[in-house]
């Protein structure tokens, strides 16, 4: 009986440890794109009724939920190496958006 109890306790400890691990970590590149898109939405739709709808659209576009985004973002920002990688990815994505915008403007002229 004692052996069964030890196995049961061990099983529950292992189960608990696996359930505590976060499956919500979003890959850094996707996280960076969501971050930049949210910043742009805040800038473009500030103080309008459309801001929350736009944020919802962004989360839907990348197939993530706000809770997972927030969790991944918080976990990453306390690791300076991860934060630097993330920031470089966000900067690169923003530069890409700027280049696309510039090309669009040149085509209109």
C-alpha positions as CSV (number, residue, x, y, z in Angstrom):
1,X,0.0,0.0,0.0
2,X,2.8,2.3,0.8
3,X,4.4,1.8,-2.6
4,X,1.1,2.8,-4.3
5,X,0.9,6.0,-2.2
6,X,4.4,7.0,-3.2
7,X,3.6,6.4,-6.9
8,X,0.4,8.4,-6.6
9,X,2.2,11.3,-4.9
10,X,5.0,11.2,-7.5
11,X,2.5,11.2,-10.3
12,X,0.6,14.2,-9.0
13,X,3.9,16.1,-8.4
14,X,5.0,15.4,-12.0
15,X,1.5,16.4,-13.3
16,X,1.6,19.6,-11.3
17,X,5.0,20.6,-12.6
18,X,4.0,20.0,-16.2
19,X,0.8,22.0,-15.8
20,X,2.8,24.9,-14.4
21,X,5.0,25.2,-17.4
22,X,3.8,27.9,-19.7
23,X,2.5,26.8,-23.1
24,X,1.7,30.4,-23.9
25,X,5.1,31.6,-25.0
26,X,4.6,33.1,-28.4
27,X,7.6,33.0,-30.8
28,X,9.5,36.2,-30.6
29,X,9.0,37.2,-34.2
30,X,5.2,37.0,-33.9
31,X,5.3,38.7,-30.5
32,X,7.3,41.6,-32.1
33,X,4.8,42.0,-34.9
34,X,1.9,42.1,-32.6
35,X,3.7,44.6,-30.4
36,X,4.5,46.9,-33.3
37,X,0.9,46.6,-34.7
38,X,-0.5,47.4,-31.3
39,X,1.7,50.4,-30.9
40,X,0.6,51.6,-34.4
41,X,-3.0,51.1,-33.5
42,X,-2.6,53.1,-30.3
43,X,-1.1,55.9,-32.4
44,X,-3.6,55.8,-35.2
45,X,-6.8,55.1,-33.2
46,X,-5.9,56.9,-29.9
47,X,-9.0,58.1,-28.1
48,X,-11.4,56.6,-30.6
49,X,-14.0,53.9,-30.3
50,X,-12.2,51.9,-33.0
51,X,-9.1,51.3,-30.9
52,X,-10.4,48.2,-29.0
53,X,-11.8,46.8,-32.2
54,X,-8.5,47.3,-34.0
55,X,-6.6,45.6,-31.2
56,X,-9.0,42.6,-31.4
57,X,-8.4,42.4,-35.1
58,X,-4.6,42.4,-34.5
59,X,-4.9,39.5,-32.1
60,X,-7.1,37.6,-34.5
61,X,-4.7,38.3,-37.4
62,X,-1.9,36.5,-35.5
63,X,-4.2,33.9,-34.0
64,X,-3.4,34.6,-30.4
65,X,-5.3,35.9,-27.4
66,X,-4.4,38.9,-25.3
67,X,-3.8,36.9,-22.2
68,X,-1.1,34.8,-24.0
69,X,0.4,37.9,-25.5
70,X,0.6,39.6,-22.1
71,X,2.1,36.5,-20.5
72,X,4.7,36.1,-23.2
73,X,5.6,39.7,-23.1
74,X,6.0,39.9,-19.4
75,X,8.1,36.7,-19.3
76,X,10.4,38.0,-22.0
77,X,11.0,41.5,-20.8
78,X,12.8,40.3,-17.6
79,X,15.5,38.6,-19.6
80,X,17.7,41.3,-21.1
81,X,19.1,39.0,-23.8
82,X,15.6,37.9,-24.9
83,X,14.4,41.5,-24.7
84,X,17.3,42.7,-27.0
85,X,16.4,40.0,-29.6
86,X,12.8,40.9,-29.4
87,X,13.5,44.6,-29.7
88,X,15.7,44.0,-32.8
89,X,12.9,42.0,-34.4
90,X,10.4,44.7,-33.6
91,X,12.6,47.3,-35.1
92,X,13.2,45.3,-38.2
93,X,9.5,44.7,-38.7
94,X,8.8,48.5,-38.2
95,X,11.5,49.3,-40.8
96,X,9.8,46.8,-43.2
97,X,6.4,48.6,-42.7
98,X,8.0,51.9,-43.3
99,X,9.6,50.7,-46.5
100,X,6.3,49.3,-47.7
101,X,4.6,52.6,-46.9
102,X,7.2,54.6,-48.8
103,X,6.8,52.3,-51.8
104,X,3.1,52.8,-51.7
105,X,3.4,56.6,-51.6
106,X,5.9,56.6,-54.5
107,X,3.5,54.5,-56.6
108,X,0.7,57.0,-56.0
109,X,2.9,59.9,-57.2
